[in-house]
Amino acid sequence: MKYIYHLKPEPFEGTSLIPLNSMDKSSSLYSKHAQKYEGREDLMNVIIPKLNCKWNDVVQFSSLDPQIIALKLKEFRPELKITRAEYFKIPIEDIISKHEAVIFTKNPNQKKGDFSISDEDIQILSDESYTELSQVPELTINYWMNVKQNGGPYLWFPYIPHIFVKGIIETERFEICSLTIQ
């Protein structure tokens, strides 16, 4: 079985994952999640090809288990602290059968600050098109090495294919895993 992953929001209220643009913009929940885009505000207005919606009209998932990411990231950032200790592990069949979804693979040749997404970067999510990763990609490791040498934010998911799912996603059937670093 193939899975996708999503860090469980903290605090998590209710039973649904909600795109940022579906949240009440005057709420503290919206403000907290919008902070992720400080310095990258242009990303919030990017249109996702094939879904024909904005970046913040989707819920984003990872093709790599966050536990694998955390353990590898800790090698570059020994003081790494886990702020969200749980994550959802979701069979892709639960998404494909209910939602429009695509796989986004960032173009590694794109210039810093260019958040555009082309049709070539997007593939419709299906059992045939999706490959779950089992290790951190070399491009991600290179990104972290550059941050360690030159400074900047240690993003968790650079160059890891994202799965964009349009709409509100019910989580009641999803497995919840604990994230730990030793």
N, C-alpha and C positions, 0 to 999 in steps of 0.2 A: 504494500500500500504506500502511496506517495502522500506526503504531508506538506503543509505550509504552516508558518508560525507568526504569532503576533504577541508582543510584550503586553501583558495585562496592565491596563491603565491603573494608576494608583492615585486616589482611590477609584475603585470600580463600582459604579452605581447601576443597578438594574441588571439586565441580561443581554444587552445589545452593544455591539461596537457601532459607533455612529461617526460618519464622516464629519470633519470639522465644519464644513459649510451647512450641515444640518443641525448644528448646535445653536443655542440661543447666544447671539454675539455679545450680549450684555452679561452673560454668566461668567462666574469664576472658572468654570470648567473650560469654556472656550478660551479664556485668557491664558490659562495654564498651558493648554495644548498649542495655542498659537505662538507661544514663546519659542518653540522649537525652530521657528522660521526667522528669528531675529538674524538680520544680516543676509537672509535669503528670501525676503518678502516677495520678490518677483516669482519665485517658485509657486506661490499660492495661486497665481493666475494662469499658469501653464495649462494648455488644453491637451488632454490625453487622446491621441489618435485612436480610432476604432471604438472608443467608449464615448467620444464627443462630449466630454465633461471636463471640469477643472480638476487639478491635482487634489484639491481639498473636498471634492465630491466623492472621493473613494476612500476606502479603508485599505491601508497598505500592510502587506504581509511579506515575510522573508522566505526565501527558498532554502535557507540554512538555519538549522536549529540554533537558537540564541545561546544555548549552553556551550556549543562549539565556539561561537564567536567570543563569548566572555572569557573562556580559558585562553584563547589565542591572544586576545586583546590585553589580557593581564601580563603577558610576556613583554609587551611594549610599555605598558602603564601599570607597574606593580602596585601603585596606590589605588587602583580601580575600586570603586565602591558601587555596589548594586543598589539602585534606587527602586527598581521594579523587580521583585523577587519571584514573580510568577509569569508564565506565558502560556498561551493557548497553542495546542498542537491539533491541527485540523486536517482531516483527510480531504484531499482535493475534490473527491466525489461530492462532499457536502456543499462545496462552493459551486462546482460546475452545474449541478442539478438545479440550483436556485438563483444564481446571480450571473450578471454579465461580468466577466473578468478577463484580464490580460496579464501577460508577463512583460515586464519592462527590464531591458538590459541596457544600462547606460553606455553610451559610446565613449570609450576611454580616450578618444582623441578630441573630445569636446573641451573647449577652453573653460577655465575656471570662471564661474559666474554666468555661464551660458546654460540656462535651464531648459532650453527648448527640447522637445521630444519629437522625433521624426517617425514616420510610419515604419521605418526599418528597425527602430528600437522596440517595437511593440509586436507581440504575437498573441493571438487569442488563446486563452487558457483551455487546454484539453489534456486528457490523459496522455495523448501522443506527443503533445508539444512541451510538456512539463518534465523537467529533470530536477529532482531534489538534490541539492548539494550535500556533500558529506565532509567537506573541508573548506577552510577559508581560501578564497581565490588569491592568487599571487598579486593581482592588482590591488586588492584590499590591503594585503601585507605591505606592499610598496607605499600605499597611501599612509599607513600608520608609521612606517619608518620615516617618511618625509615629515610627518607631524612631530615625531620625536626629535628629529634633527633641527627643524625650522620653526616649530611652534604651530599652534592652531588647534582646532577642536578635534578630539578623537571621536569621530562619528562611528557608530556601530556597524552601519550597513553600506559603506561605499563600495560600489562595484559588485555587490551581491544582488543578483536578479530579484526584483520586487514583483509581487503579485498585487495588482490593483483590482479591488472588488468594488463595484458600483452599488451604492445603497447601504442600508442598515442591515447588519448581520446578527442574527440570534446566536448566542453562545452556549445555550443550556446543554447541548450535546457534546461540546468540545472538551477534550482532555485538558486539564490544567497541570502544568509541570512546574517544578521548583527550580529556580536558577541559583546555582551556588558557585563560588570561586574559593579555592583553597590556597 
